[in-house]
Amino acid sequence: MKYEYIPSGTCSKKIEFEVDENGLIRSVKFAGGCNGNLKGLSAMTEGQTPESVIERLKGIECGTKGTSCPDQFARALEMAMQQ
């Protein structure tokens, strides 16, 4: 299933990802933000379960923003899992 999430409080403007029929994350793409870091984040989370990624990324902060692109991705995954 494909999902789209609009992050809040970060440089990235959109997160698109899929969760396949086996419950694994696929095709993670960020629009905006720190290109190299977000490509790395995408590569490291693809093939993982949403639950394991949420556990590792939720609550990570970038400076004094109170959130980060990894934290916003965790929130996007939580939203997807509730649907």
Biopython code that builds the backbone (N, CA, C, O; Angstrom):
import numpy as np
from Bio.PDB.StructureBuilder import StructureBuilder

atoms = [
    (1, "MET", "N", (0.847, -1.176, 0.000)),
    (1, "MET", "CA", (0.000, 0.000, 0.000)),
    (1, "MET", "C", (0.896, 1.243, 0.000)),
    (1, "MET", "O", (1.903, 1.285, 0.707)),
    (2, "LYS", "N", (0.529, 2.242, -0.787)),
    (2, "LYS", "CA", (1.299, 3.478, -0.888)),
    (2, "LYS", "C", (0.760, 4.525, 0.077)),
    (2, "LYS", "O", (-0.446, 4.636, 0.298)),
    (3, "TYR", "N", (1.695, 5.294, 0.651)),
    (3, "TYR", "CA", (1.329, 6.343, 1.590)),
    (3, "TYR", "C", (2.081, 7.619, 1.253)),
    (3, "TYR", "O", (3.179, 7.586, 0.696)),
    (4, "GLU", "N", (1.471, 8.738, 1.600)),
    (4, "GLU", "CA", (2.089, 10.046, 1.460)),
    (4, "GLU", "C", (1.853, 10.803, 2.767)),
    (4, "GLU", "O", (0.749, 10.794, 3.310)),
    (5, "TYR", "N", (2.902, 11.455, 3.262)),
    (5, "TYR", "CA", (2.810, 12.170, 4.536)),
    (5, "TYR", "C", (3.472, 13.531, 4.369)),
    (5, "TYR", "O", (4.549, 13.630, 3.781)),
    (6, "ILE", "N", (2.842, 14.572, 4.878)),
    (6, "ILE", "CA", (3.404, 15.920, 4.858)),
    (6, "ILE", "C", (3.983, 16.198, 6.249)),
    (6, "ILE", "O", (3.236, 16.378, 7.211)),
    (7, "PRO", "N", (5.314, 16.231, 6.352)),
    (7, "PRO", "CA", (5.945, 16.456, 7.658)),
    (7, "PRO", "C", (5.747, 17.884, 8.164)),
    (7, "PRO", "O", (5.453, 18.799, 7.394)),
    (8, "SER", "N", (5.910, 18.047, 9.439)),
    (8, "SER", "CA", (5.776, 19.349, 10.087)),
    (8, "SER", "C", (7.037, 19.641, 10.887)),
    (8, "SER", "O", (7.517, 18.779, 11.623)),
    (9, "GLY", "N", (7.580, 20.850, 10.752)),
    (9, "GLY", "CA", (8.713, 21.265, 11.554)),
    (9, "GLY", "C", (10.058, 20.792, 11.037)),
    (9, "GLY", "O", (11.046, 20.835, 11.770)),
    (10, "THR", "N", (10.120, 20.340, 9.790)),
    (10, "THR", "CA", (11.386, 19.870, 9.215)),
    (10, "THR", "C", (11.623, 20.511, 7.854)),
    (10, "THR", "O", (10.735, 21.151, 7.291)),
    (11, "CYS", "N", (12.831, 20.331, 7.337)),
    (11, "CYS", "CA", (13.171, 20.845, 6.008)),
    (11, "CYS", "C", (12.514, 20.021, 4.901)),
    (11, "CYS", "O", (12.217, 20.546, 3.828)),
    (12, "SER", "N", (12.287, 18.739, 5.160)),
    (12, "SER", "CA", (11.635, 17.914, 4.139)),
    (12, "SER", "C", (10.167, 18.327, 4.034)),
    (12, "SER", "O", (9.539, 18.708, 5.022)),
    (13, "LYS", "N", (9.644, 18.243, 2.823)),
    (13, "LYS", "CA", (8.283, 18.720, 2.551)),
    (13, "LYS", "C", (7.286, 17.593, 2.314)),
    (13, "LYS", "O", (6.078, 17.812, 2.409)),
    (14, "LYS", "N", (7.771, 16.391, 2.008)),
    (14, "LYS", "CA", (6.866, 15.274, 1.763)),
    (14, "LYS", "C", (7.642, 13.970, 1.924)),
    (14, "LYS", "O", (8.821, 13.884, 1.580)),
    (15, "ILE", "N", (6.956, 12.959, 2.455)),
    (15, "ILE", "CA", (7.512, 11.611, 2.570)),
    (15, "ILE", "C", (6.549, 10.671, 1.862)),
    (15, "ILE", "O", (5.353, 10.655, 2.153)),
    (16, "GLU", "N", (7.082, 9.886, 0.929)),
    (16, "GLU", "CA", (6.290, 8.872, 0.242)),
    (16, "GLU", "C", (6.936, 7.522, 0.516)),
    (16, "GLU", "O", (8.159, 7.392, 0.482)),
    (17, "PHE", "N", (6.108, 6.521, 0.788)),
    (17, "PHE", "CA", (6.637, 5.185, 1.062)),
    (17, "PHE", "C", (5.550, 4.157, 0.821)),
    (17, "PHE", "O", (4.372, 4.488, 0.681)),
    (18, "GLU", "N", (5.968, 2.914, 0.775)),
    (18, "GLU", "CA", (5.036, 1.803, 0.624)),
    (18, "GLU", "C", (5.281, 0.800, 1.741)),
    (18, "GLU", "O", (6.392, 0.680, 2.256)),
    (19, "VAL", "N", (4.229, 0.087, 2.102)),
    (19, "VAL", "CA", (4.328, -1.069, 2.983)),
    (19, "VAL", "C", (3.773, -2.228, 2.167)),
    (19, "VAL", "O", (2.610, -2.214, 1.765)),
    (20, "ASP", "N", (4.623, -3.243, 1.922)),
    (20, "ASP", "CA", (4.219, -4.324, 1.024)),
    (20, "ASP", "C", (3.321, -5.345, 1.719)),
    (20, "ASP", "O", (3.014, -5.212, 2.904)),
    (21, "GLU", "N", (2.907, -6.360, 0.972)),
    (21, "GLU", "CA", (1.973, -7.373, 1.481)),
    (21, "GLU", "C", (2.553, -8.193, 2.628)),
    (21, "GLU", "O", (1.813, -8.854, 3.357)),
    (22, "ASN", "N", (3.890, -8.151, 2.793)),
    (22, "ASN", "CA", (4.538, -8.858, 3.901)),
    (22, "ASN", "C", (4.761, -7.951, 5.109)),
    (22, "ASN", "O", (5.361, -8.369, 6.099)),
    (23, "GLY", "N", (4.279, -6.708, 5.029)),
    (23, "GLY", "CA", (4.420, -5.767, 6.133)),
    (23, "GLY", "C", (5.785, -5.109, 6.202)),
    (23, "GLY", "O", (6.187, -4.645, 7.270)),
    (24, "LEU", "N", (6.516, -5.055, 5.080)),
    (24, "LEU", "CA", (7.846, -4.449, 5.052)),
    (24, "LEU", "C", (7.808, -3.118, 4.316)),
    (24, "LEU", "O", (7.046, -2.944, 3.365)),
    (25, "ILE", "N", (8.630, -2.190, 4.759)),
    (25, "ILE", "CA", (8.717, -0.860, 4.169)),
    (25, "ILE", "C", (9.460, -0.939, 2.841)),
    (25, "ILE", "O", (10.487, -1.610, 2.735)),
    (26, "ARG", "N", (8.938, -0.253, 1.832)),
    (26, "ARG", "CA", (9.541, -0.208, 0.501)),
    (26, "ARG", "C", (9.459, 1.211, -0.057)),
    (26, "ARG", "O", (8.606, 1.998, 0.354)),
    (27, "SER", "N", (10.336, 1.527, -0.978)),
    (27, "SER", "CA", (10.280, 2.756, -1.790)),
    (27, "SER", "C", (10.124, 4.022, -0.961)),
    (27, "SER", "O", (9.184, 4.786, -1.177)),
    (28, "VAL", "N", (11.019, 4.254, -0.027)),
    (28, "VAL", "CA", (10.961, 5.460, 0.809)),
    (28, "VAL", "C", (11.594, 6.622, 0.040)),
    (28, "VAL", "O", (12.726, 6.521, -0.433)),
    (29, "LYS", "N", (10.848, 7.730, -0.078)),
    (29, "LYS", "CA", (11.345, 8.914, -0.772)),
    (29, "LYS", "C", (10.963, 10.162, 0.008)),
    (29, "LYS", "O", (9.809, 10.345, 0.396)),
    (30, "PHE", "N", (11.954, 11.013, 0.229)),
    (30, "PHE", "CA", (11.731, 12.302, 0.878)),
    (30, "PHE", "C", (11.875, 13.393, -0.174)),
    (30, "PHE", "O", (12.752, 13.317, -1.034)),
    (31, "ALA", "N", (11.020, 14.404, -0.110)),
    (31, "ALA", "CA", (11.143, 15.597, -0.953)),
    (31, "ALA", "C", (11.655, 16.718, -0.070)),
    (31, "ALA", "O", (11.050, 17.034, 0.954)),
    (32, "GLY", "N", (12.768, 17.317, -0.464)),
    (32, "GLY", "CA", (13.387, 18.362, 0.336)),
    (32, "GLY", "C", (14.248, 17.766, 1.428)),
    (32, "GLY", "O", (14.382, 16.546, 1.522)),
    (33, "GLY", "N", (14.822, 18.602, 2.239)),
    (33, "GLY", "CA", (15.672, 18.137, 3.330)),
    (33, "GLY", "C", (17.101, 17.874, 2.883)),
    (33, "GLY", "O", (17.484, 18.225, 1.767)),
    (34, "CYS", "N", (17.870, 17.271, 3.734)),
    (34, "CYS", "CA", (19.287, 16.973, 3.485)),
    (34, "CYS", "C", (19.392, 15.716, 2.627)),
    (34, "CYS", "O", (19.264, 14.600, 3.130)),
    (35, "ASN", "N", (19.622, 15.900, 1.345)),
    (35, "ASN", "CA", (19.545, 14.840, 0.360)),
    (35, "ASN", "C", (20.313, 13.575, 0.746)),
    (35, "ASN", "O", (19.737, 12.487, 0.754)),
    (36, "GLY", "N", (21.586, 13.699, 1.061)),
    (36, "GLY", "CA", (22.390, 12.517, 1.380)),
    (36, "GLY", "C", (21.908, 11.799, 2.629)),
    (36, "GLY", "O", (21.808, 10.572, 2.640)),
    (37, "ASN", "N", (21.612, 12.545, 3.672)),
    (37, "ASN", "CA", (21.131, 11.936, 4.912)),
    (37, "ASN", "C", (19.809, 11.208, 4.701)),
    (37, "ASN", "O", (19.603, 10.117, 5.232)),
    (38, "LEU", "N", (18.928, 11.805, 3.936)),
    (38, "LEU", "CA", (17.616, 11.194, 3.732)),
    (38, "LEU", "C", (17.691, 10.001, 2.796)),
    (38, "LEU", "O", (16.904, 9.064, 2.934)),
    (39, "LYS", "N", (18.622, 10.012, 1.842)),
    (39, "LYS", "CA", (18.844, 8.818, 1.022)),
    (39, "LYS", "C", (19.356, 7.679, 1.902)),
    (39, "LYS", "O", (18.954, 6.527, 1.737)),
    (40, "GLY", "N", (20.246, 8.012, 2.836)),
    (40, "GLY", "CA", (20.757, 7.003, 3.771)),
    (40, "GLY", "C", (19.654, 6.470, 4.663)),
    (40, "GLY", "O", (19.557, 5.260, 4.869)),
    (41, "LEU", "N", (18.823, 7.352, 5.196)),
    (41, "LEU", "CA", (17.693, 6.941, 6.036)),
    (41, "LEU", "C", (16.761, 6.024, 5.259)),
    (41, "LEU", "O", (16.296, 5.009, 5.779)),
    (42, "SER", "N", (16.492, 6.386, 4.017)),
    (42, "SER", "CA", (15.630, 5.556, 3.174)),
    (42, "SER", "C", (16.229, 4.174, 2.972)),
    (42, "SER", "O", (15.540, 3.167, 3.131)),
    (43, "ALA", "N", (17.504, 4.120, 2.622)),
    (43, "ALA", "CA", (18.174, 2.839, 2.372)),
    (43, "ALA", "C", (18.200, 1.963, 3.626)),
    (43, "ALA", "O", (18.070, 0.742, 3.534)),
    (44, "MET", "N", (18.364, 2.574, 4.778)),
    (44, "MET", "CA", (18.462, 1.803, 6.019)),
    (44, "MET", "C", (17.111, 1.305, 6.514)),
    (44, "MET", "O", (17.057, 0.341, 7.277)),
    (45, "THR", "N", (16.026, 1.937, 6.099)),
    (45, "THR", "CA", (14.715, 1.526, 6.604)),
    (45, "THR", "C", (13.962, 0.608, 5.644)),
    (45, "THR", "O", (13.058, -0.114, 6.063)),
    (46, "GLU", "N", (14.321, 0.628, 4.370)),
    (46, "GLU", "CA", (13.644, -0.245, 3.410)),
    (46, "GLU", "C", (13.917, -1.702, 3.750)),
    (46, "GLU", "O", (15.055, -2.077, 4.032)),
    (47, "GLY", "N", (12.882, -2.515, 3.725)),
    (47, "GLY", "CA", (12.998, -3.925, 4.078)),
    (47, "GLY", "C", (12.770, -4.210, 5.552)),
    (47, "GLY", "O", (12.783, -5.366, 5.975)),
    (48, "GLN", "N", (12.560, -3.152, 6.341)),
    (48, "GLN", "CA", (12.312, -3.286, 7.782)),
    (48, "GLN", "C", (10.805, -3.225, 8.047)),
    (48, "GLN", "O", (10.038, -2.790, 7.189)),
    (49, "THR", "N", (10.391, -3.658, 9.229)),
    (49, "THR", "CA", (8.987, -3.523, 9.609)),
    (49, "THR", "C", (8.745, -2.107, 10.137)),
    (49, "THR", "O", (9.640, -1.508, 10.734)),
    (50, "PRO", "N", (7.558, -1.578, 9.924)),
    (50, "PRO", "CA", (7.248, -0.262, 10.476)),
    (50, "PRO", "C", (7.473, -0.194, 11.993)),
    (50, "PRO", "O", (7.984, 0.802, 12.505)),
    (51, "GLU", "N", (7.099, -1.233, 12.686)),
    (51, "GLU", "CA", (7.234, -1.236, 14.152)),
    (51, "GLU", "C", (8.692, -1.064, 14.588)),
    (51, "GLU", "O", (8.974, -0.305, 15.515)),
    (52, "SER", "N", (9.614, -1.761, 13.929)),
    (52, "SER", "CA", (11.027, -1.667, 14.320)),
    (52, "SER", "C", (11.593, -0.295, 13.987)),
    (52, "SER", "O", (12.419, 0.232, 14.733)),
    (53, "VAL", "N", (11.160, 0.288, 12.877)),
    (53, "VAL", "CA", (11.643, 1.613, 12.495)),
    (53, "VAL", "C", (11.076, 2.672, 13.439)),
    (53, "VAL", "O", (11.802, 3.569, 13.867)),
    (54, "ILE", "N", (9.803, 2.579, 13.764)),
    (54, "ILE", "CA", (9.186, 3.513, 14.706)),
    (54, "ILE", "C", (9.932, 3.487, 16.034)),
    (54, "ILE", "O", (10.240, 4.534, 16.603)),
    (55, "GLU", "N", (10.217, 2.295, 16.519)),
    (55, "GLU", "CA", (10.914, 2.144, 17.805)),
    (55, "GLU", "C", (12.273, 2.841, 17.791)),
    (55, "GLU", "O", (12.664, 3.446, 18.789)),
    (56, "ARG", "N", (12.994, 2.765, 16.677)),
    (56, "ARG", "CA", (14.335, 3.345, 16.596)),
    (56, "ARG", "C", (14.341, 4.838, 16.282)),
    (56, "ARG", "O", (15.254, 5.544, 16.709)),
    (57, "LEU", "N", (13.350, 5.335, 15.548)),
    (57, "LEU", "CA", (13.408, 6.718, 15.074)),
    (57, "LEU", "C", (12.546, 7.710, 15.841)),
    (57, "LEU", "O", (12.845, 8.904, 15.858)),
    (58, "LYS", "N", (11.487, 7.234, 16.473)),
    (58, "LYS", "CA", (10.560, 8.142, 17.152)),
    (58, "LYS", "C", (11.269, 8.908, 18.269)),
    (58, "LYS", "O", (11.949, 8.326, 19.114)),
    (59, "GLY", "N", (11.089, 10.228, 18.248)),
    (59, "GLY", "CA", (11.641, 11.074, 19.297)),
    (59, "GLY", "C", (12.995, 11.686, 18.982)),
    (59, "GLY", "O", (13.496, 12.500, 19.758)),
    (60, "ILE", "N", (13.601, 11.310, 17.855)),
    (60, "ILE", "CA", (14.881, 11.923, 17.474)),
    (60, "ILE", "C", (14.617, 13.378, 17.125)),
    (60, "ILE", "O", (13.680, 13.687, 16.388)),
    (61, "GLU", "N", (15.447, 14.274, 17.658)),
    (61, "GLU", "CA", (15.280, 15.700, 17.416)),
    (61, "GLU", "C", (16.425, 16.247, 16.584)),
    (61, "GLU", "O", (17.542, 15.734, 16.633)),
    (62, "CYS", "N", (16.138, 17.298, 15.817)),
    (62, "CYS", "CA", (17.129, 18.015, 15.019)),
    (62, "CYS", "C", (17.252, 19.410, 15.619)),
    (62, "CYS", "O", (16.341, 20.226, 15.486)),
    (63, "GLY", "N", (18.350, 19.680, 16.264)),
    (63, "GLY", "CA", (18.524, 20.982, 16.912)),
    (63, "GLY", "C", (17.454, 21.222, 17.949)),
    (63, "GLY", "O", (17.185, 20.366, 18.792)),
    (64, "THR", "N", (16.846, 22.390, 17.885)),
    (64, "THR", "CA", (15.810, 22.759, 18.860)),
    (64, "THR", "C", (14.407, 22.672, 18.263)),
    (64, "THR", "O", (13.468, 23.254, 18.807)),
    (65, "LYS", "N", (14.257, 21.957, 17.156)),
    (65, "LYS", "CA", (12.972, 21.868, 16.460)),
    (65, "LYS", "C", (11.946, 21.007, 17.187)),
    (65, "LYS", "O", (10.746, 21.154, 16.960)),
    (66, "GLY", "N", (12.404, 20.110, 18.059)),
    (66, "GLY", "CA", (11.476, 19.218, 18.746)),
    (66, "GLY", "C", (11.060, 18.026, 17.901)),
    (66, "GLY", "O", (10.266, 17.199, 18.347)),
    (67, "THR", "N", (11.583, 17.928, 16.691)),
    (67, "THR", "CA", (11.318, 16.817, 15.792)),
    (67, "THR", "C", (12.477, 16.731, 14.811)),
    (67, "THR", "O", (13.450, 17.476, 14.933)),
    (68, "SER", "N", (12.383, 15.840, 13.851)),
    (68, "SER", "CA", (13.410, 15.660, 12.817)),
    (68, "SER", "C", (12.789, 14.882, 11.674)),
    (68, "SER", "O", (11.660, 14.404, 11.785)),
    (69, "CYS", "N", (13.512, 14.754, 10.588)),
    (69, "CYS", "CA", (13.006, 13.930, 9.480)),
    (69, "CYS", "C", (12.822, 12.476, 9.919)),
    (69, "CYS", "O", (11.805, 11.874, 9.573)),
    (70, "PRO", "N", (13.768, 11.881, 10.673)),
    (70, "PRO", "CA", (13.516, 10.519, 11.154)),
    (70, "PRO", "C", (12.281, 10.432, 12.050)),
    (70, "PRO", "O", (11.494, 9.494, 11.924)),
    (71, "ASP", "N", (12.104, 11.392, 12.945)),
    (71, "ASP", "CA", (10.929, 11.402, 13.819)),
    (71, "ASP", "C", (9.650, 11.552, 12.999)),
    (71, "ASP", "O", (8.650, 10.894, 13.286)),
    (72, "GLN", "N", (9.677, 12.409, 11.986)),
    (72, "GLN", "CA", (8.498, 12.594, 11.141)),
    (72, "GLN", "C", (8.196, 11.321, 10.348)),
    (72, "GLN", "O", (7.029, 10.999, 10.123)),
    (73, "PHE", "N", (9.230, 10.597, 9.923)),
    (73, "PHE", "CA", (9.000, 9.331, 9.230)),
    (73, "PHE", "C", (8.358, 8.328, 10.180)),
    (73, "PHE", "O", (7.461, 7.585, 9.782)),
    (74, "ALA", "N", (8.811, 8.301, 11.438)),
    (74, "ALA", "CA", (8.186, 7.420, 12.433)),
    (74, "ALA", "C", (6.707, 7.774, 12.600)),
    (74, "ALA", "O", (5.862, 6.884, 12.698)),
    (75, "ARG", "N", (6.400, 9.053, 12.631)),
    (75, "ARG", "CA", (5.004, 9.494, 12.754)),
    (75, "ARG", "C", (4.201, 9.086, 11.515)),
    (75, "ARG", "O", (3.041, 8.689, 11.626)),
    (76, "ALA", "N", (4.822, 9.185, 10.340)),
    (76, "ALA", "CA", (4.148, 8.772, 9.108)),
    (76, "ALA", "C", (3.842, 7.281, 9.144)),
    (76, "ALA", "O", (2.765, 6.855, 8.727)),
    (77, "LEU", "N", (4.783, 6.491, 9.641)),
    (77, "LEU", "CA", (4.573, 5.048, 9.752)),
    (77, "LEU", "C", (3.464, 4.734, 10.747)),
    (77, "LEU", "O", (2.654, 3.837, 10.507)),
    (78, "GLU", "N", (3.416, 5.460, 11.862)),
    (78, "GLU", "CA", (2.348, 5.256, 12.831)),
    (78, "GLU", "C", (0.994, 5.545, 12.190)),
    (78, "GLU", "O", (0.034, 4.802, 12.397)),
    (79, "MET", "N", (0.916, 6.623, 11.413)),
    (79, "MET", "CA", (-0.328, 6.977, 10.729)),
    (79, "MET", "C", (-0.723, 5.853, 9.769)),
    (79, "MET", "O", (-1.888, 5.460, 9.708)),
    (80, "ALA", "N", (0.242, 5.350, 9.034)),
    (80, "ALA", "CA", (-0.034, 4.280, 8.070)),
    (80, "ALA", "C", (-0.532, 3.014, 8.787)),
    (80, "ALA", "O", (-1.432, 2.340, 8.286)),
    (81, "MET", "N", (0.030, 2.694, 9.923)),
    (81, "MET", "CA", (-0.337, 1.483, 10.645)),
    (81, "MET", "C", (-1.741, 1.590, 11.255)),
    (81, "MET", "O", (-2.388, 0.575, 11.511)),
    (82, "GLN", "N", (-2.207, 2.826, 11.487)),
    (82, "GLN", "CA", (-3.548, 3.023, 12.039)),
    (82, "GLN", "C", (-4.634, 2.903, 10.976)),
    (82, "GLN", "O", (-5.808, 2.726, 11.301)),
    (83, "GLN", "N", (-4.248, 2.997, 9.718)),
    (83, "GLN", "CA", (-5.240, 2.934, 8.628)),
    (83, "GLN", "C", (-5.594, 1.519, 8.297)),
    (83, "GLN", "O", (-6.411, 1.278, 7.408)),
]
sb = StructureBuilder()
sb.init_structure("model")
sb.init_model(0)
sb.init_chain("A")
sb.init_seg("    ")
for serial, (resi, resn, name, xyz) in enumerate(atoms, 1):
    if name == "N":
        sb.init_residue(resn, " ", resi, " ")
    sb.init_atom(name, np.array(xyz, "f"), 0.0, 1.0, " ", f" {name:<3s}", serial, name[0])
structure = sb.get_structure()
